[in-house]
Amino acid sequence: MRPTDSFGPAPGTRPDAAVIWRNRALRLLDHVPLPIAVCEWGGRILIVNRAMAAEFGGLPGQLRNRRILEYFTLRDDATLQALGEAVRLHRRSQYSARVSWTPAGRGERRGEMTVDLVSDTPEQTPNLLLSLHARDEPATRPTPPVPATRPTASPIEARILAAAARGATTARIAKEIGLTPDGVNYHLTRLSRRWQLPNRTALVAHAYALGVLAPDTWPPEPAHPH
């Protein structure tokens, strides 16, 4: 799936189906633990997921229409030059920039911002798809409580969950895993009963919380691939 696919309908898609599909994709983005933002070329924030907003103690809507450089400091000006050259030559490569930022209630952190230039056509001015990778550990990090029982997923269930986290349809998952669509639905139904969750979005979010899916990884993949 191209990065732009998460923020606009596919060509030829009926408007009603496109809206439903887009809303599901955005809901899924909110459950990805990696901080992600989409900005205009000039730096105005179009959308952020919950993980990115949580870095600054806010909600996604509170960051919208602000400037991304209000929150991050570039540690390497060469990245801006490379991005400008890429736009001039209509390239759509991936770039990385060293950044620092100050999370809510904590000291300065440093890490790397991965920057993808995304647009429907090379001629369009691209948007920036940003994903944040911390390279340090916060000064204070609360220890999460360990549940008395930790439900797990089988290797095939983990692969199905990873594909679902990418937004794949049942038919696509079946083809990728080597099952029938009924087989995929069977495993998802078993997971729903085992974890007492109502839908795929909740299953994917719970899989990240349990460590079934690898954090800070895109595209999603099982934490312990077999």
C-alpha positions, 0 to 999 in steps of 0.5 A: 500500500502506498503512503498516500493510500491512507489519506485518499480514495483509490481511483475508480472507487465509489465515493461512499465506499471510499469514505468508509475505507478511508475512515477505517484506515485512519482508525487503524493509523491511530492504533499504530504505536509508532508516532506518525504525522502527515504535513504539507510541504510547508510544514503545516500538520494535516494529521497525526496519530495518537502516539504522536500527539501523546508525545506532547501530552495532547490529542491529535486534533490539538496538533492539526494546522500547527507547524511541525517545527514548533515541536521538533528541532532539526539537528541536520540542515542537510536534510532540508536541502536533500528534500528540496532537491528531491522535489525539484527532480520529482523524486519520491525517495525516503529520507531521515533527519536527526531531531530533538524534542521535549515531550510533555513533562519530560526532558529533551529527547533525541531520535530520527525522523523518517520522511517520505515524500508522497503524492498521487502524481510526480508533478504535484507538490508532495506532502510529508509522511513523518515517522518518529523513532526515538534513539534514547530512553526517557529519564523516567519511564513507568513500569507497566503492570504485568497481567496475571495471565498473558494471552498469546497468539499462534504464529499463523494468528500473528501473521494474520494480525500483521496483515490486518494491521496493514489494512489487508482485506480477508481475501488478501490475507487468505492469499498471503497466508495460504488459507481460505477466506473462511480459514482467516475468519475462523482464526479471527473469530477464535482470537475475538473469543479468546481476547473478548474483543469485538472487531479487527481494530480492537484485535490489532490494538490488543496485539500490539499491547501484548507484544504479538506485533513488533512495535516501531515497525512498518509495515507491521510484522509479528514480534517473533516471526517463525 
